Amino acid sequence: MNILQKINWKVRKIHITISPLIIFINTNWEGWGFDLLTIQKNLNEYSLLKLNWQFPNGADKKLKFEGDFLFLRTYLLKLREDLDDHRWWSTNGLSNLDTFKLRILNFIFK
């Protein structure tokens, strides 16, 4: 094996995409907005600042907003999922603080 084949074999499971600026102008009917410093690692996407609006079309699509700030969206969605699983599958339920966190996260990610 030459050196390039060894490097390729070592990093075969790493999938990272870094985009410094993405501007959305009705791309794939996904709306209008921008991404500033987007990092995609495997199936997770992290953004320093992301603002994206989907405008209503008069039929079935309503105004929708999606955003991310300081790479927090993926972390908070995972925290919400973990708290929700803990609420359903634990015998003791959630503590008062965890219940408050879950209510706030459900409000943010309706």
MOPEFEN-V399044 format. One line per field, one symbol per residue. phi: phi as a letter, one per 20 degrees, with the letter a starting at -180 (. if undefined). burial: # if it has 24 or more other C-alpha atoms within 12 Angstrom, else .. A space follows every 50 residues. Layout:
phi->???
burial->???
//
This chain:
phi->.effffffffdfeecccccfbcdeclflleocqbcdlecdcldecccfbc cbddefdnddedfcccbbblmegfffffffffffffffdeeeneffffff gfffffffdg
burial->..............................######.##.....###### ###............###....##..#..#..#................. .#..#.....
//
